[in-house]
Amino acid sequence: MEWSQWLQGGSFLVISFLLELKEEKKKTIQDIINKLSKVTNKVEIVDKNVYEIIDFFDRGYPYDEEDPKSTNLHSLRLRLYVFLSRKRKATLQIEMVSSNALMVDFWFY
């Protein structure tokens, strides 16, 4: 499913928080994703290539591809279904905002 199809209409709830990075970023991301299965409400990850998405986050991508000294950005988005009173679409976005902090966003639709 394309992202444009996933994000139809506006979100009805956004939950965001900063998380201190105490371990390497790849392990922290894997821990966050693994903990989704332990929350009270069932969470189903729609994306099938989760390990590739985590690897891409770990490697990052240049802010400016033309500049060899460009800062690397680290960001990922996963499509989720969260089962609340009914099955809801959601997006988990994680961005590295400093050398020791992640911004974690859950968007519910």
Sequence and secondary structure as in RCSB ss.txt:
>XXXX:A:sequence
MEWSQWLQGGSFLVISFLLELKEEKKKTIQDIINKLSKVTNKVEIVDKNVYEIIDFFDRGYPYDEEDPKSTNLHS
LRLRLYVFLSRKRKATLQIEMVSSNALMVDFWFY
>XXXX:A:secstr
  HHHHT S  SEEEEEEEE  S HHHHHHHHHHHGGGSSS EEE  S HHHHHHHHHH EES TT TT  EE E
EEEEEEEESSSEEEEEEEEEEEETTEEEEEEEE 
